[in-house]
Amino acid sequence: MRHLPLKLLPSTFNCLPDLSQRMDNLNKSKIGSTISETETLKVVPEPPGSNPKVVSSVYGKIKTLVLFYPTNKDNRKRSTYCYFEFLKELIQKFKEGGRRFILVVKKNNDNLLSDTEKELLEVLANKNKNTLHVMAIDYRAYQLTPWAQDAFLAVSYKVEGENQIYLIEPSNEDDNSNAISLVFDGDRNPNLSLNFLHADSAVKFVGGNILAGDNFVLFGINKTTEEDIKDKGEKWFGKNRILLKTKVRGLFNESKKYKKTSDGYRNYYRFATENQVLFHLDVFITLAGKNKVGEEVFVIGNPVIGFPLYENLPDDIIEIAKNLITRTSKGIDELIRSLKAQLCILNIPYEIIRNPMPLTYYDKMEYDKKYRHWCWASYNNCLVESYCDPNSKERCIKNVLIPSYGIGSDYSGMSKEKEVYGNWTELHKYDLQNKWIWEEKLGYKVVLLHQDFNPFMRLNGSLNCLTNCIERE
């Protein structure tokens, strides 16, 4: 009987080994701010202004992008994957000029990012007529996670007759003061001119669970409530709010953390969450702007098998893969029906395009135990911008940066001693298929990033999760 190929990542590529799930880590980090307890803003009952408009997930040129340089519990080991290599490629690929990257690092942990590396990133940004600002913030918490997207949401409000962007932080279980620290330290930096304010939201949310279109906002149910969205949502986020949820349960029994299979592996799956078949909306939904007839385009992931299914694989392994594909597909179909119904009520014309979202896995060996973690290679977790050329209002510029999973993902040549590292090159066909969809069906100029995003995606996040667009023009 044949077994699944072993897929181990080298230890130097263990992306944030001390961090847990994307959302769980946010809730546990309790990142503090630089200001005193008496100055800390508290959750307020009312929004800071009127006419709220969430900064779009697609419309407008990306102008200001926030990234968090992650720390580890053991800072002596530089084991945060190739985060610096990811930064280099990302900064190099952003063209058109006039963009600003704000890289947040934790003060006293800037040894993770040397002066030479900072200078190189600045040079790469300047080559494209963009700018890079490194902000060292004195967080009270020990860790700074890479998931900038989840930490806060940029919303424009009308204040005294003028539009003002606020970085809104959610009122979830713990106080994660990322945004207030960013605003406070940005005000003290004369070279930055951030021009943003901060407010705590009276509504619970997670940034990656919110997608903003032209005249609507999608919300995932996890970490928020129907009551909050109904009663407070319009004041905080605007009209035409669409709440999405499913009833499909996860793969394994809720009382069990894993399922052991006949090959001796303990199988884990952590991509489902309460009332959501997948972790956050940005894992499997992308807003792609309008098509030629003015319909809003939704690119929604279609679950597929992302590895070879041999005829003589053990039945229980085949059953796990089958159930993950079937249940996830069923949940996404249920969500699509709900999305269509709500769009019709709001009289918003739409088009839905499905793109392949392959199921994959990675292995982990600890002493005499074998673990297999199932996850999805998300191409929906990308960066999109659609805007009019300032020099020609009739010309629309459409760019998308897509993560890849099958290009830089062969680690077999790095094997040492008895460890045989894995490779995910079978996913490259899906890299190309998703690139083709955005080019041929959607008319976008596509930048397919070559850094391997598997180490990020195994923690429920990818390109969009690692960034937070707080300003478009």
Disulfide bonds with the S-S distance in Angstrom:
none
